[in-house]
Amino acid sequence: MSRHNKEKLLLIFLVFSCFYSGSVPGKLHAQVAHSFKPMPVDVISWGASNAFSMSHELLTHSYAVAVEIPGLSAEARSNVLSLKLLQDDFSKDAAGNAPYLDDAEKNRILDLFSGGKGIMQFTSTLHVFTIGVRISQLALVGGVEDRLFASVSVPRDFPELVFFGNAPGRTYRIDDAQAIDTWLRQYSLASATEFLLPKGNVLRVYGRASFLQGIGLARVMAESMQVFTADSDYSIQASGHLKMMRTSNISFPGRPRGFGWGIDLLGEFLMPNGIQISAGVVDLGSLTWTKDVEGRNVDGSFLLTEVTSSQQRQSFDSAFQVSTPYGTSSRIAMPARLLLQVGYYLDASSRTRWLPGIIGARGGLSQTLTGSPLIPKQLSLYALLDYSPASWLRLGVGPFYGTVGRFGMSSLIELESKTFHFQIGSKNVLGLFGLPSATNASLVTSLFLTF
């Protein structure tokens, strides 16, 4: 048999083997379906957990093992507070005098309570340990993360009571006000694979199952709280019921006080023309607190007819009674979110002579699906312009908007080589640099060593 015929038979055998097995090696996969760099599952679009990002790197590169260096990611958001608001309206001057707020300034602050509530939230993830391996076309990633959720939700009626509490004939409802602080530990196992579909399309599927341990919990809920002002005379009547809950004797590294589960699912569809679509649901699950959880109830009412009366002020101090502690349990849903992202990427060097590398744009959303107390219900939108002038560098920048957090400027830097993969990003880099009008700030990092 001639050499030319041997080469033909070898090529036919290779193509037949690829389609019969349903997959090809990760590096060849990208070359067969695309002439450009695949859209990454990065720290901007999919959040602080790095399990899917590591799975993506294992599938699309020739790495066999990846190990994450421990790191910290954090985000703070509010639809009310900003540095400018704190400095202008709530900070004392050089002489120590509190600022005077006229009615116009008070109403301007009240207008910030979009949806009738003022929200302040903080989330952080400590990446304790993450390791991933690739076995043929299957990526497996195991990890341990410590996650912190803290949020405060206050109805608009509360600041209105503080600002205009002497308005006659008003009813101020402070129901559903709450504050919560939760520390949990997440043990997870993620897997991912990819399939070569007809017409050069590629489908990647990611999944993660998690075992959750609740370490610490503190929560205050105003189940009913109302304040009434009289129509004719200056008197205030109030009644309310609050519930407090906390875990006792919290210490590092933490003893489990509750247990739960979590599920994350994500799919990526890549077309040869450069269009890429990703969709998924993350943080499905719940956590039930059952051990060393202490509850207290606060109930009471009062009638204040004369502010200057010392006797009435003393009765006000004892109007609300706090119950003795009792053992309790609580089930808290995880903040499930729907994720969607659409992007378009092309090889810029094939279109222009002056711009090398890969360029693309993408946009996406994150919508909470449940009314979890850990993260109030909210919508986030973003758009990102990506540019990769070389295989080892990628840069991204674009606008961000959240119903909590408002506007920001997202940014992303990615560096990679044969031995490491590093990402650092922010959903609002302006907040990190102390922009006075910023109502959100975040910093997310990821560093893998690859072998």
Secondary structure, DSSP 8 states (H G I E B T S, - for coil): --HHHHHHHHHHHHHHHHHHHT---HHHHHHHH-SS------TTTS-S--HHHHHHHHHHSS-SEEEE--EEEEEEEESS--HHHHHHHSS--TTS------HHHHHHHHTT-GGGEEEEEEEEEEEEEEEEEEETTEEEEEEEEEEEEEEEEEETHHHHHHHHTT-TT-EEE-TT-EEEEEEEEEEEEEEEEEEE-GGG-EEEEEEEEEEEEEEEEEEEEEEEEEEEE-SSS--EEEEEEEEEEEESS--SS----EEEEEEEEEEEEE-TTSEEEEEEEEEEEEEEE-SSEEEEEEEEEEEES-TT-HHHHHHHHTSEEE---EE--EEEE---EEEEEEEEEEEHHHH-SS--SEEEEEEEEEEE-S--SSS-S-EEEEEEEEEEEETTEEEEEEEEEETTTEEEEEEEEEEE-SSEEEEEEES-HHHHTT-TT--EEEEEEEEEEE-
